[in-house]
Amino acid sequence: MRQLAAVVLKHFVHADWLRLAEAEKACVRAALPAGLRDGHGRIRTAVSVVIAAVARTDWPDAWPTLLADLTLPLEEAGAATDTVAGALRCLEICAAELAGEHMRPALQRLLPRLLEVFVNRQGLHVARTRARAVRVLHKLIERASMLCEDAKLTRTPGGLRRVRTFHAYQPPACCTYRRRSAAWPEGPTHCTLLGTRTSHVAPRTVAPQVRTPS
């Protein structure tokens, strides 16, 4: 029943969150982090999805304490395993929703704490918690890499354009045909220009045959 309530709340946030009054939003934001301490993993995941949906519009302006609330269990010596697991699960889901302008402050806040959980100098975290921290790190790096690739959708000095497939391609132009013709003047070349395929074959010369008397 509680999991269903979290799913319904998620749909409500997606559909009607912007229509709520600010006082009502504040009450919901204050109550959500408590769900990350639940003993059932599915409840923690459902609440994490709701928090990510709210953070998409409210963080950091309307919800500036979100990252502090999520990283607090990682810094407490006596934090319960379920509480730490809920915080890490929420961070993993929120990392996939980070916008470009929010990536730098999020990395500055999260990377030192996640690395501390993974290194585990004080022996506070079990192996499963450390593995969850690695998953969050991977999600953050993956998201940052994707945002960097999106920012590089510009032409380079060499005329190549980098795209989301992580390959570089030459923009279609007649210069491709000219380059190939210059590199191979005696062989067939072709190019596609404006949807029409044209071909050019260099003329061949045939030596005359001379018959010798038998």
Secondary structure, DSSP 8 states (H G I E B T S, - for coil): -HHHHHHHHHHHHHHHGGGS-HHHHHHHHHHGGGGGG-SSHHHHHHHHHHHHHHHHHHTTTT-TTHHHHHHHHHH-TT--HHHHHHHHHHHHHHHTT--HHHHHHHHHHHHHHHHHHHH-TT--S-HHHHHHHHHHHHHHHHHHHHHHHHHT-SB-TTS-EE-TTS-EE----HHHHHHHHHH-TTS-EEEEETTEEEEE--------------
